[in-house]
Amino acid sequence: MQIGYLDPASGSIIASALVGGAAAFGVAAKSARKRVTGVFKRNRDEEAAPAEVPAEAPAADADATVDSDA
């Protein structure tokens, strides 16, 4: 039985492919879990009426543009 030669670069490529595959699997699993659990969660924003926030008047010392002829 003859086994092919694997130089360090080949091992590095295989290792990075395994790590990348594991990361991709994790992201896909997280996305799928969020999609499935999102169906069963209720939207709290629609249940509670948002409190109206009064509009704030601009502060007197706010950054004002300064016209200069410099």
PDB file with SEQRES, HELIX, SHEET and CRYST1 records, atoms N, CA, C and O in Angstrom:
SEQRES   1 A   70  MET GLN ILE GLY TYR LEU ASP PRO ALA SER GLY SER ILE          
SEQRES   2 A   70  ILE ALA SER ALA LEU VAL GLY GLY ALA ALA ALA PHE GLY          
SEQRES   3 A   70  VAL ALA ALA LYS SER ALA ARG LYS ARG VAL THR GLY VAL          
SEQRES   4 A   70  PHE LYS ARG ASN ARG ASP GLU GLU ALA ALA PRO ALA GLU          
SEQRES   5 A   70  VAL PRO ALA GLU ALA PRO ALA ALA ASP ALA ASP ALA THR          
SEQRES   6 A   70  VAL ASP SER ASP ALA                                          
HELIX    1 AA1 PRO A    8  PHE A   40  1                                  33    
HELIX    2 AA2 ARG A   44  GLU A   47  1                                   4    
CRYST1    1.000    1.000    1.000  90.00  90.00  90.00 P 1           1          
ATOM      1  N   MET A   1       0.844  -1.174   0.000  1.00  0.00           N  
ATOM      2  CA  MET A   1       0.000   0.000   0.000  1.00  0.00           C  
ATOM      3  C   MET A   1       0.889   1.237   0.000  1.00  0.00           C  
ATOM      4  O   MET A   1       1.802   1.371   0.814  1.00  0.00           O  
ATOM      5  N   GLN A   2       0.601   2.122  -0.921  1.00  0.00           N  
ATOM      6  CA  GLN A   2       1.401   3.331  -1.049  1.00  0.00           C  
ATOM      7  C   GLN A   2       0.576   4.528  -0.571  1.00  0.00           C  
ATOM      8  O   GLN A   2      -0.561   4.723  -1.003  1.00  0.00           O  
ATOM      9  N   ILE A   3       1.158   5.322   0.319  1.00  0.00           N  
ATOM     10  CA  ILE A   3       0.501   6.507   0.852  1.00  0.00           C  
ATOM     11  C   ILE A   3       1.129   7.716   0.192  1.00  0.00           C  
ATOM     12  O   ILE A   3       2.352   7.812   0.089  1.00  0.00           O  
ATOM     13  N   GLY A   4       0.288   8.646  -0.257  1.00  0.00           N  
ATOM     14  CA  GLY A   4       0.783   9.846  -0.916  1.00  0.00           C  
ATOM     15  C   GLY A   4       1.535  10.744   0.049  1.00  0.00           C  
ATOM     16  O   GLY A   4       1.312  10.718   1.259  1.00  0.00           O  
ATOM     17  N   TYR A   5       2.415  11.523  -0.507  1.00  0.00           N  
ATOM     18  CA  TYR A   5       3.235  12.437   0.284  1.00  0.00           C  
ATOM     19  C   TYR A   5       2.442  13.710   0.587  1.00  0.00           C  
ATOM     20  O   TYR A   5       1.876  14.315  -0.324  1.00  0.00           O  
ATOM     21  N   LEU A   6       2.398  14.114   1.838  1.00  0.00           N  
ATOM     22  CA  LEU A   6       1.766  15.362   2.243  1.00  0.00           C  
ATOM     23  C   LEU A   6       2.839  16.288   2.803  1.00  0.00           C  
ATOM     24  O   LEU A   6       3.405  16.038   3.866  1.00  0.00           O  
ATOM     25  N   ASP A   7       3.101  17.350   2.074  1.00  0.00           N  
ATOM     26  CA  ASP A   7       4.058  18.322   2.590  1.00  0.00           C  
ATOM     27  C   ASP A   7       3.339  19.265   3.564  1.00  0.00           C  
ATOM     28  O   ASP A   7       2.114  19.207   3.672  1.00  0.00           O  
ATOM     29  N   PRO A   8       4.067  20.123   4.268  1.00  0.00           N  
ATOM     30  CA  PRO A   8       3.440  21.006   5.263  1.00  0.00           C  
ATOM     31  C   PRO A   8       2.359  21.921   4.672  1.00  0.00           C  
ATOM     32  O   PRO A   8       1.382  22.240   5.350  1.00  0.00           O  
ATOM     33  N   ALA A   9       2.525  22.334   3.438  1.00  0.00           N  
ATOM     34  CA  ALA A   9       1.516  23.205   2.830  1.00  0.00           C  
ATOM     35  C   ALA A   9       0.203  22.454   2.636  1.00  0.00           C  
ATOM     36  O   ALA A   9      -0.871  23.020   2.845  1.00  0.00           O  
ATOM     37  N   SER A  10       0.278  21.206   2.245  1.00  0.00           N  
ATOM     38  CA  SER A  10      -0.940  20.404   2.068  1.00  0.00           C  
ATOM     39  C   SER A  10      -1.651  20.215   3.400  1.00  0.00           C  
ATOM     40  O   SER A  10      -2.877  20.304   3.470  1.00  0.00           O  
ATOM     41  N   GLY A  11      -0.901  19.958   4.439  1.00  0.00           N  
ATOM     42  CA  GLY A  11      -1.493  19.812   5.763  1.00  0.00           C  
ATOM     43  C   GLY A  11      -2.151  21.096   6.224  1.00  0.00           C  
ATOM     44  O   GLY A  11      -3.204  21.074   6.861  1.00  0.00           O  
ATOM     45  N   SER A  12      -1.522  22.221   5.895  1.00  0.00           N  
ATOM     46  CA  SER A  12      -2.080  23.518   6.267  1.00  0.00           C  
ATOM     47  C   SER A  12      -3.387  23.773   5.527  1.00  0.00           C  
ATOM     48  O   SER A  12      -4.338  24.299   6.104  1.00  0.00           O  
ATOM     49  N   ILE A  13      -3.433  23.407   4.267  1.00  0.00           N  
ATOM     50  CA  ILE A  13      -4.660  23.594   3.484  1.00  0.00           C  
ATOM     51  C   ILE A  13      -5.780  22.719   4.040  1.00  0.00           C  
ATOM     52  O   ILE A  13      -6.921  23.165   4.161  1.00  0.00           O  
ATOM     53  N   ILE A  14      -5.455  21.490   4.371  1.00  0.00           N  
ATOM     54  CA  ILE A  14      -6.469  20.588   4.927  1.00  0.00           C  
ATOM     55  C   ILE A  14      -6.962  21.110   6.275  1.00  0.00           C  
ATOM     56  O   ILE A  14      -8.164  21.092   6.544  1.00  0.00           O  
ATOM     57  N   ALA A  15      -6.054  21.568   7.112  1.00  0.00           N  
ATOM     58  CA  ALA A  15      -6.440  22.081   8.424  1.00  0.00           C  
ATOM     59  C   ALA A  15      -7.311  23.328   8.297  1.00  0.00           C  
ATOM     60  O   ALA A  15      -8.304  23.467   9.012  1.00  0.00           O  
ATOM     61  N   SER A  16      -6.946  24.236   7.390  1.00  0.00           N  
ATOM     62  CA  SER A  16      -7.739  25.452   7.225  1.00  0.00           C  
ATOM     63  C   SER A  16      -9.103  25.135   6.631  1.00  0.00           C  
ATOM     64  O   SER A  16     -10.081  25.813   6.946  1.00  0.00           O  
ATOM     65  N   ALA A  17      -9.190  24.123   5.781  1.00  0.00           N  
ATOM     66  CA  ALA A  17     -10.487  23.723   5.234  1.00  0.00           C  
ATOM     67  C   ALA A  17     -11.376  23.150   6.338  1.00  0.00           C  
ATOM     68  O   ALA A  17     -12.578  23.414   6.364  1.00  0.00           O  
ATOM     69  N   LEU A  18     -10.793  22.370   7.244  1.00  0.00           N  
ATOM     70  CA  LEU A  18     -11.574  21.819   8.349  1.00  0.00           C  
ATOM     71  C   LEU A  18     -12.060  22.916   9.292  1.00  0.00           C  
ATOM     72  O   LEU A  18     -13.216  22.907   9.715  1.00  0.00           O  
ATOM     73  N   VAL A  19     -11.182  23.855   9.620  1.00  0.00           N  
ATOM     74  CA  VAL A  19     -11.568  24.955  10.509  1.00  0.00           C  
ATOM     75  C   VAL A  19     -12.622  25.844   9.844  1.00  0.00           C  
ATOM     76  O   VAL A  19     -13.580  26.267  10.491  1.00  0.00           O  
ATOM     77  N   GLY A  20     -12.444  26.124   8.557  1.00  0.00           N  
ATOM     78  CA  GLY A  20     -13.425  26.933   7.834  1.00  0.00           C  
ATOM     79  C   GLY A  20     -14.769  26.238   7.733  1.00  0.00           C  
ATOM     80  O   GLY A  20     -15.814  26.878   7.855  1.00  0.00           O  
ATOM     81  N   GLY A  21     -14.749  24.939   7.512  1.00  0.00           N  
ATOM     82  CA  GLY A  21     -15.997  24.180   7.459  1.00  0.00           C  
ATOM     83  C   GLY A  21     -16.718  24.184   8.792  1.00  0.00           C  
ATOM     84  O   GLY A  21     -17.943  24.297   8.839  1.00  0.00           O  
ATOM     85  N   ALA A  22     -15.963  24.061   9.876  1.00  0.00           N  
ATOM     86  CA  ALA A  22     -16.568  24.092  11.206  1.00  0.00           C  
ATOM     87  C   ALA A  22     -17.174  25.469  11.487  1.00  0.00           C  
ATOM     88  O   ALA A  22     -18.256  25.563  12.066  1.00  0.00           O  
ATOM     89  N   ALA A  23     -16.487  26.524  11.083  1.00  0.00           N  
ATOM     90  CA  ALA A  23     -17.011  27.879  11.286  1.00  0.00           C  
ATOM     91  C   ALA A  23     -18.265  28.107  10.447  1.00  0.00           C  
ATOM     92  O   ALA A  23     -19.233  28.694  10.929  1.00  0.00           O  
ATOM     93  N   ALA A  24     -18.254  27.652   9.211  1.00  0.00           N  
ATOM     94  CA  ALA A  24     -19.422  27.796   8.347  1.00  0.00           C  
ATOM     95  C   ALA A  24     -20.612  27.015   8.906  1.00  0.00           C  
ATOM     96  O   ALA A  24     -21.749  27.484   8.861  1.00  0.00           O  
ATOM     97  N   PHE A  25     -20.338  25.825   9.430  1.00  0.00           N  
ATOM     98  CA  PHE A  25     -21.408  25.031  10.035  1.00  0.00           C  
ATOM     99  C   PHE A  25     -21.993  25.754  11.244  1.00  0.00           C  
ATOM    100  O   PHE A  25     -23.208  25.748  11.441  1.00  0.00           O  
ATOM    101  N   GLY A  26     -21.142  26.372  12.049  1.00  0.00           N  
ATOM    102  CA  GLY A  26     -21.622  27.106  13.223  1.00  0.00           C  
ATOM    103  C   GLY A  26     -22.495  28.287  12.847  1.00  0.00           C  
ATOM    104  O   GLY A  26     -23.529  28.527  13.471  1.00  0.00           O  
ATOM    105  N   VAL A  27     -22.080  29.022  11.829  1.00  0.00           N  
ATOM    106  CA  VAL A  27     -22.865  30.183  11.391  1.00  0.00           C  
ATOM    107  C   VAL A  27     -24.201  29.726  10.813  1.00  0.00           C  
ATOM    108  O   VAL A  27     -25.236  30.336  11.079  1.00  0.00           O  
ATOM    109  N   ALA A  28     -24.178  28.651  10.022  1.00  0.00           N  
ATOM    110  CA  ALA A  28     -25.417  28.147   9.439  1.00  0.00           C  
ATOM    111  C   ALA A  28     -26.362  27.641  10.528  1.00  0.00           C  
ATOM    112  O   ALA A  28     -27.571  27.857  10.443  1.00  0.00           O  
ATOM    113  N   ALA A  29     -25.825  26.969  11.548  1.00  0.00           N  
ATOM    114  CA  ALA A  29     -26.658  26.458  12.634  1.00  0.00           C  
ATOM    115  C   ALA A  29     -27.265  27.610  13.435  1.00  0.00           C  
ATOM    116  O   ALA A  29     -28.430  27.550  13.826  1.00  0.00           O  
ATOM    117  N   LYS A  30     -26.483  28.647  13.676  1.00  0.00           N  
ATOM    118  CA  LYS A  30     -26.988  29.800  14.421  1.00  0.00           C  
ATOM    119  C   LYS A  30     -28.091  30.509  13.633  1.00  0.00           C  
ATOM    120  O   LYS A  30     -29.100  30.923  14.202  1.00  0.00           O  
ATOM    121  N   SER A  31     -27.891  30.645  12.331  1.00  0.00           N  
ATOM    122  CA  SER A  31     -28.886  31.286  11.482  1.00  0.00           C  
ATOM    123  C   SER A  31     -30.178  30.473  11.447  1.00  0.00           C  
ATOM    124  O   SER A  31     -31.270  31.036  11.531  1.00  0.00           O  
ATOM    125  N   ALA A  32     -30.055  29.155  11.324  1.00  0.00           N  
ATOM    126  CA  ALA A  32     -31.236  28.298  11.284  1.00  0.00           C  
ATOM    127  C   ALA A  32     -31.970  28.330  12.617  1.00  0.00           C  
ATOM    128  O   ALA A  32     -33.199  28.376  12.649  1.00  0.00           O  
ATOM    129  N   ARG A  33     -31.221  28.307  13.720  1.00  0.00           N  
ATOM    130  CA  ARG A  33     -31.848  28.358  15.037  1.00  0.00           C  
ATOM    131  C   ARG A  33     -32.600  29.668  15.232  1.00  0.00           C  
ATOM    132  O   ARG A  33     -33.708  29.678  15.769  1.00  0.00           O  
ATOM    133  N   LYS A  34     -32.000  30.771  14.797  1.00  0.00           N  
ATOM    134  CA  LYS A  34     -32.646  32.070  14.940  1.00  0.00           C  
ATOM    135  C   LYS A  34     -33.901  32.147  14.073  1.00  0.00           C  
ATOM    136  O   LYS A  34     -34.897  32.746  14.476  1.00  0.00           O  
ATOM    137  N   ARG A  35     -33.857  31.552  12.898  1.00  0.00           N  
ATOM    138  CA  ARG A  35     -35.010  31.564  12.011  1.00  0.00           C  
ATOM    139  C   ARG A  35     -36.163  30.742  12.596  1.00  0.00           C  
ATOM    140  O   ARG A  35     -37.323  31.148  12.521  1.00  0.00           O  
ATOM    141  N   VAL A  36     -35.835  29.589  13.175  1.00  0.00           N  
ATOM    142  CA  VAL A  36     -36.869  28.725  13.741  1.00  0.00           C  
ATOM    143  C   VAL A  36     -37.447  29.334  15.016  1.00  0.00           C  
ATOM    144  O   VAL A  36     -38.666  29.364  15.185  1.00  0.00           O  
ATOM    145  N   THR A  37     -36.598  29.816  15.907  1.00  0.00           N  
ATOM    146  CA  THR A  37     -37.105  30.378  17.157  1.00  0.00           C  
ATOM    147  C   THR A  37     -37.798  31.722  16.935  1.00  0.00           C  
ATOM    148  O   THR A  37     -38.634  32.122  17.746  1.00  0.00           O  
ATOM    149  N   GLY A  38     -37.468  32.416  15.861  1.00  0.00           N  
ATOM    150  CA  GLY A  38     -38.114  33.687  15.564  1.00  0.00           C  
ATOM    151  C   GLY A  38     -39.579  33.526  15.247  1.00  0.00           C  
ATOM    152  O   GLY A  38     -40.363  34.450  15.461  1.00  0.00           O  
ATOM    153  N   VAL A  39     -39.964  32.371  14.741  1.00  0.00           N  
ATOM    154  CA  VAL A  39     -41.365  32.121  14.424  1.00  0.00           C  
ATOM    155  C   VAL A  39     -42.189  32.036  15.704  1.00  0.00           C  
ATOM    156  O   VAL A  39     -43.348  32.452  15.721  1.00  0.00           O  
ATOM    157  N   PHE A  40     -41.607  31.505  16.770  1.00  0.00           N  
ATOM    158  CA  PHE A  40     -42.345  31.270  18.000  1.00  0.00           C  
ATOM    159  C   PHE A  40     -42.265  32.426  18.993  1.00  0.00           C  
ATOM    160  O   PHE A  40     -43.001  32.438  19.980  1.00  0.00           O  
ATOM    161  N   LYS A  41     -41.393  33.390  18.750  1.00  0.00           N  
ATOM    162  CA  LYS A  41     -41.299  34.541  19.649  1.00  0.00           C  
ATOM    163  C   LYS A  41     -42.361  35.551  19.290  1.00  0.00           C  
ATOM    164  O   LYS A  41     -42.688  35.748  18.119  1.00  0.00           O  
ATOM    165  N   ARG A  42     -42.896  36.191  20.319  1.00  0.00           N  
ATOM    166  CA  ARG A  42     -43.845  37.255  20.043  1.00  0.00           C  
ATOM    167  C   ARG A  42     -43.096  38.568  19.964  1.00  0.00           C  
ATOM    168  O   ARG A  42     -42.076  38.759  20.625  1.00  0.00           O  
ATOM    169  N   ASN A  43     -43.600  39.444  19.172  1.00  0.00           N  
ATOM    170  CA  ASN A  43     -42.959  40.732  18.968  1.00  0.00           C  
ATOM    171  C   ASN A  43     -43.427  41.688  20.048  1.00  0.00           C  
ATOM    172  O   ASN A  43     -44.570  42.145  20.013  1.00  0.00           O  
ATOM    173  N   ARG A  44     -42.591  41.990  20.979  1.00  0.00           N  
ATOM    174  CA  ARG A  44     -42.953  42.845  22.106  1.00  0.00           C  
ATOM    175  C   ARG A  44     -43.163  44.289  21.676  1.00  0.00           C  
ATOM    176  O   ARG A  44     -43.870  45.032  22.357  1.00  0.00           O  
ATOM    177  N   ASP A  45     -42.567  44.705  20.565  1.00  0.00           N  
ATOM    178  CA  ASP A  45     -42.740  46.080  20.109  1.00  0.00           C  
ATOM    179  C   ASP A  45     -44.178  46.347  19.679  1.00  0.00           C  
ATOM    180  O   ASP A  45     -44.683  47.453  19.871  1.00  0.00           O  
ATOM    181  N   GLU A  46     -44.837  45.358  19.107  1.00  0.00           N  
ATOM    182  CA  GLU A  46     -46.207  45.556  18.651  1.00  0.00           C  
ATOM    183  C   GLU A  46     -47.201  45.479  19.796  1.00  0.00           C  
ATOM    184  O   GLU A  46     -48.275  46.075  19.715  1.00  0.00           O  
ATOM    185  N   GLU A  47     -46.867  44.753  20.871  1.00  0.00           N  
ATOM    186  CA  GLU A  47     -47.785  44.592  21.986  1.00  0.00           C  
ATOM    187  C   GLU A  47     -47.900  45.876  22.810  1.00  0.00           C  
ATOM    188  O   GLU A  47     -49.003  46.304  23.148  1.00  0.00           O  
ATOM    189  N   ALA A  48     -46.791  46.468  23.121  1.00  0.00           N  
ATOM    190  CA  ALA A  48     -46.793  47.673  23.952  1.00  0.00           C  
ATOM    191  C   ALA A  48     -46.798  48.901  23.047  1.00  0.00           C  
ATOM    192  O   ALA A  48     -46.004  49.008  22.112  1.00  0.00           O  
ATOM    193  N   ALA A  49     -47.684  49.798  23.338  1.00  0.00           N  
ATOM    194  CA  ALA A  49     -47.721  51.032  22.561  1.00  0.00           C  
ATOM    195  C   ALA A  49     -46.504  51.863  22.926  1.00  0.00           C  
ATOM    196  O   ALA A  49     -46.220  52.060  24.107  1.00  0.00           O  
ATOM    197  N   PRO A  50     -45.799  52.341  21.950  1.00  0.00           N  
ATOM    198  CA  PRO A  50     -44.595  53.119  22.265  1.00  0.00           C  
ATOM    199  C   PRO A  50     -44.958  54.450  22.926  1.00  0.00           C  
ATOM    200  O   PRO A  50     -45.888  55.137  22.503  1.00  0.00           O  
ATOM    201  N   ALA A  51     -44.224  54.789  23.948  1.00  0.00           N  
ATOM    202  CA  ALA A  51     -44.447  56.056  24.636  1.00  0.00           C  
ATOM    203  C   ALA A  51     -43.934  57.174  23.750  1.00  0.00           C  
ATOM    204  O   ALA A  51     -42.846  57.092  23.181  1.00  0.00           O  
ATOM    205  N   GLU A  52     -44.727  58.201  23.648  1.00  0.00           N  
ATOM    206  CA  GLU A  52     -44.310  59.310  22.802  1.00  0.00           C  
ATOM    207  C   GLU A  52     -43.273  60.144  23.535  1.00  0.00           C  
ATOM    208  O   GLU A  52     -43.466  60.555  24.680  1.00  0.00           O  
ATOM    209  N   VAL A  53     -42.195  60.375  22.858  1.00  0.00           N  
ATOM    210  CA  VAL A  53     -41.111  61.162  23.417  1.00  0.00           C  
ATOM    211  C   VAL A  53     -41.244  62.577  22.868  1.00  0.00           C  
ATOM    212  O   VAL A  53     -41.299  62.765  21.653  1.00  0.00           O  
ATOM    213  N   PRO A  54     -41.295  63.577  23.753  1.00  0.00           N  
ATOM    214  CA  PRO A  54     -41.427  64.945  23.255  1.00  0.00           C  
ATOM    215  C   PRO A  54     -40.168  65.354  22.488  1.00  0.00           C  
ATOM    216  O   PRO A  54     -39.052  64.964  22.829  1.00  0.00           O  
ATOM    217  N   ALA A  55     -40.383  66.131  21.469  1.00  0.00           N  
ATOM    218  CA  ALA A  55     -39.263  66.608  20.666  1.00  0.00           C  
ATOM    219  C   ALA A  55     -38.430  67.568  21.493  1.00  0.00           C  
ATOM    220  O   ALA A  55     -38.960  68.438  22.183  1.00  0.00           O  
ATOM    221  N   GLU A  56     -37.131  67.399  21.416  1.00  0.00           N  
ATOM    222  CA  GLU A  56     -36.244  68.260  22.193  1.00  0.00           C  
ATOM    223  C   GLU A  56     -35.898  69.501  21.387  1.00  0.00           C  
ATOM    224  O   GLU A  56     -35.650  69.435  20.183  1.00  0.00           O  
ATOM    225  N   ALA A  57     -35.886  70.617  22.069  1.00  0.00           N  
ATOM    226  CA  ALA A  57     -35.474  71.857  21.439  1.00  0.00           C  
ATOM    227  C   ALA A  57     -33.952  71.856  21.341  1.00  0.00           C  
ATOM    228  O   ALA A  57     -33.275  71.354  22.238  1.00  0.00           O  
ATOM    229  N   PRO A  58     -33.420  72.404  20.279  1.00  0.00           N  
ATOM    230  CA  PRO A  58     -31.960  72.422  20.167  1.00  0.00           C  
ATOM    231  C   PRO A  58     -31.342  73.265  21.278  1.00  0.00           C  
ATOM    232  O   PRO A  58     -31.862  74.321  21.636  1.00  0.00           O  
ATOM    233  N   ALA A  59     -30.251  72.793  21.803  1.00  0.00           N  
ATOM    234  CA  ALA A  59     -29.581  73.496  22.892  1.00  0.00           C  
ATOM    235  C   ALA A  59     -28.956  74.781  22.371  1.00  0.00           C  
ATOM    236  O   ALA A  59     -28.551  74.874  21.212  1.00  0.00           O  
ATOM    237  N   ALA A  60     -28.888  75.757  23.247  1.00  0.00           N  
ATOM    238  CA  ALA A  60     -28.342  77.054  22.860  1.00  0.00           C  
ATOM    239  C   ALA A  60     -26.842  76.955  22.568  1.00  0.00           C  
ATOM    240  O   ALA A  60     -26.322  77.696  21.734  1.00  0.00           O  
ATOM    241  N   ASP A  61     -26.156  76.055  23.246  1.00  0.00           N  
ATOM    242  CA  ASP A  61     -24.721  75.949  23.039  1.00  0.00           C  
ATOM    243  C   ASP A  61     -24.374  74.812  22.074  1.00  0.00           C  
ATOM    244  O   ASP A  61     -23.261  74.285  22.106  1.00  0.00           O  
ATOM    245  N   ALA A  62     -25.310  74.443  21.232  1.00  0.00           N  
ATOM    246  CA  ALA A  62     -25.060  73.377  20.264  1.00  0.00           C  
ATOM    247  C   ALA A  62     -24.010  73.847  19.256  1.00  0.00           C  
ATOM    248  O   ALA A  62     -23.783  75.043  19.072  1.00  0.00           O  
ATOM    249  N   ASP A  63     -23.395  72.891  18.629  1.00  0.00           N  
ATOM    250  CA  ASP A  63     -22.371  73.222  17.641  1.00  0.00           C  
ATOM    251  C   ASP A  63     -23.000  73.996  16.509  1.00  0.00           C  
ATOM    252  O   ASP A  63     -23.747  73.439  15.704  1.00  0.00           O  
ATOM    253  N   ALA A  64     -22.708  75.245  16.446  1.00  0.00           N  
ATOM    254  CA  ALA A  64     -23.242  76.104  15.403  1.00  0.00           C  
ATOM    255  C   ALA A  64     -22.156  76.319  14.360  1.00  0.00           C  
ATOM    256  O   ALA A  64     -20.963  76.343  14.663  1.00  0.00           O  
ATOM    257  N   THR A  65     -22.600  76.471  13.148  1.00  0.00           N  
ATOM    258  CA  THR A  65     -21.613  76.737  12.100  1.00  0.00           C  
ATOM    259  C   THR A  65     -21.154  78.173  12.212  1.00  0.00           C  
ATOM    260  O   THR A  65     -21.948  79.082  12.451  1.00  0.00           O  
ATOM    261  N   VAL A  66     -19.889  78.356  12.041  1.00  0.00           N  
ATOM    262  CA  VAL A  66     -19.298  79.678  12.167  1.00  0.00           C  
ATOM    263  C   VAL A  66     -18.849  80.124  10.788  1.00  0.00           C  
ATOM    264  O   VAL A  66     -18.040  79.457  10.143  1.00  0.00           O  
ATOM    265  N   ASP A  67     -19.369  81.237  10.346  1.00  0.00           N  
ATOM    266  CA  ASP A  67     -18.960  81.778   9.061  1.00  0.00           C  
ATOM    267  C   ASP A  67     -17.783  82.705   9.280  1.00  0.00           C  
ATOM    268  O   ASP A  67     -17.888  83.720   9.969  1.00  0.00           O  
ATOM    269  N   SER A  68     -16.689  82.350   8.697  1.00  0.00           N  
ATOM    270  CA  SER A  68     -15.515  83.207   8.818  1.00  0.00           C  
ATOM    271  C   SER A  68     -14.919  83.407   7.432  1.00  0.00           C  
ATOM    272  O   SER A  68     -15.024  82.541   6.563  1.00  0.00           O  
ATOM    273  N   ASP A  69     -14.308  84.533   7.246  1.00  0.00           N  
ATOM    274  CA  ASP A  69     -13.689  84.872   5.958  1.00  0.00           C  
ATOM    275  C   ASP A  69     -12.188  84.658   6.026  1.00  0.00           C  
ATOM    276  O   ASP A  69     -11.432  85.425   5.429  1.00  0.00           O  
ATOM    277  N   ALA A  70     -11.743  83.645   6.733  1.00  0.00           N  
ATOM    278  CA  ALA A  70     -10.321  83.394   6.884  1.00  0.00           C  
ATOM    279  C   ALA A  70      -9.758  82.704   5.689  1.00  0.00           C  
ATOM    280  O   ALA A  70      -8.562  82.414   5.649  1.00  0.00           O  
TER     281      ALA A  70                                                      
END                                                                             
